[in-house]
Amino acid sequence: MKLVEKHKNNYGLNTCLAAIELPKSTWYYQKKEKVSYEKKYSHLREPIMRVVREHSGYGYRRILPDLQENGYRVGEFVLRRSLNRLNLGLLRSVSKPKPSLPRSYLKDSSNGLNLVKDIKDPVPFQVFYTDFTEIPYAHGRKKGYLMPILDHNTKWVAGWALGEHKNTSLALEALNMTHENLEQIGIDLEDRFLHHDQDPVYTGYRWLQAVLIKEKARISFSENGARGNTYMESFNGHFKGENGSLFYDARNIWELRRIIDTQINYYNMRRRHSALGYLAPWSYINREVSLPEPVVDLAQISS
């Protein structure tokens, strides 16, 4: 447009338009004086702001009749666009809540959150791992969430929980089972490490209170997501890979829970692990680990 305007008196309008292949209709359309949307509807800013200040919860459906009753000829499309173009929607937005103290601490800490990475050879029941993993069932139409708690040294699943939602209640259920199973062999979680990622459940007050205050355990956080919790990721991958077809055929969450209970019992009592000299976790514990309390019913403890 600027080039044509500069040279049209010397070379003629048609010649200039042809030289840059600009249609004459476009030329005349652009030459018309256009008013910006903001300028055209600037008179709506103050009345809209007045309504929003008085009724912060109003959306465009409630703002519209208020404007129309006060003599402003405006439709739904113009109002909705005005709220966006005039940045008036910001007045109705809810401010983002401040992060909790644990989240603020984790955000400000660049390192030092992973307390287990420097423990090269953990002794039995010193380091536990956990995480949520998704379990498809009912032929893929539904999904559940499994949270196992795994001992590093013995590969024993000390506790677990399954639910339809990944939440704190599910995590506490797995923690309670772990507490009860350890108690039966004369062990508690005090000063032992529980390692997981920074999922909101694991940085919430209820979880932190249960682990740090009630159990007196120590929490270790992964600093780089799944890559910082490889033992748990490996367990979840193998467990789902070996049992995926069983989970897939479960008709409901209760049947899925029964299947998982059976398979974790098999994992703890019978499945041989190369890292344990091809012993099952409980066989390894009985042979290699000195327990404060004698084990009477292994099957009951493992599940």
Buried (B, 14 or more C-beta within 10 A) or exposed (E): EEEBEEBBEEEEBEEBBEEEEBEEEEBEEEEEEEEEEEEEBEEBBEBBEEBBEEEEEBEBEEBBEBBEEEEBEBEEEBBBBBBEBBEBBEEBEEEEEEEBEBBEEBEEEEEEBBBBEEBEEBEBBBBBBBBBBEBBBBEEEBBBBBBBBBBBBBBBBBBBBBBEEBBBEBBBBBBBBBBEBBEBBEBEBEEBBBBBBBBEBBBBEEBBEBBEEEBEBBBBBBBEEEEBBEBBBEBBEEBBEEBEEBBBEBEEBEBBBEBBBEBBBBBBBEBEBEEBEEBBBBBBBBEEBEBEEEBEEBEEBBB
